[in-house]
Amino acid sequence: MKVTPPGHDERFEKKTSTNGKHFFNLKATNGQIIDTCEMYESTFGCDNGIASVKTNAPKATVED
C-alpha cells in the first residue's frame, strides 16, 4: 500500500465522474482549479496520483 505524503491535502479535491471513474482537481491557495488529473479506475489509483503530485511537483520546473 502506498502512503500519501503529507502536505496541502486541502488543495486536492477528489471527485467521481458520471461514468464512475475517479479523478482529482488541484486548487490554488485562492481556490481556483489549476489542474485536473487523468481518470482513474479506482480510488486507490487516484490516491496514488495525488501522492505522485505531492512527491514530484516540488521538484518540477515552472514555465511561464
C-alpha positions in Angstrom: 0.0 0.0 0.0 1.3 3.4 -1.0 1.1 6.1 1.7 0.3 9.7 0.6 3.0 12.1 1.7 1.7 14.9 3.9 1.2 18.4 2.8 -1.6 20.6 1.3 -4.3 17.9 1.4 -6.9 20.7 1.3 -5.8 21.6 -2.2 -6.7 18.2 -3.7 -10.4 17.7 -4.4 -11.3 14.1 -5.1 -14.3 13.5 -7.4 -16.1 10.7 -9.2 -17.2 11.3 -12.8 -20.6 10.3 -14.2 -19.0 7.1 -15.7 -17.8 6.0 -12.2 -14.1 6.9 -12.8 -12.1 8.8 -10.2 -10.1 12.0 -10.6 -8.9 15.0 -8.6 -8.7 18.7 -9.1 -5.7 20.6 -7.8 -6.6 24.0 -6.4 -4.5 27.1 -5.9 -4.5 28.9 -2.5 -7.3 31.1 -3.7 -9.5 28.1 -4.5 -9.2 28.3 -8.3 -8.7 24.9 -10.1 -5.3 24.9 -11.6 -5.2 21.3 -12.8 -7.4 18.3 -13.4 -5.8 14.9 -13.5 -6.4 11.9 -15.7 -9.3 9.5 -14.9 -8.5 6.5 -12.7 -10.4 3.2 -12.4 -10.2 3.2 -8.6 -9.9 5.4 -5.6 -6.6 3.7 -4.9 -5.2 4.8 -8.3 -6.5 8.4 -7.6 -4.8 8.4 -4.2 -1.5 7.3 -5.9 -1.9 10.1 -8.4 -2.2 12.6 -5.6 0.8 11.1 -3.9 2.8 11.4 -7.1 2.0 15.1 -7.5 2.9 15.8 -3.9 6.2 14.0 -4.3 7.2 15.2 -7.8 5.7 18.7 -8.1 8.0 20.4 -5.7 10.9 19.4 -8.0 9.2 20.5 -11.2 10.4 23.5 -13.3 7.9 26.2 -13.9 7.4 27.6 -17.4 5.6 30.9 -17.9 
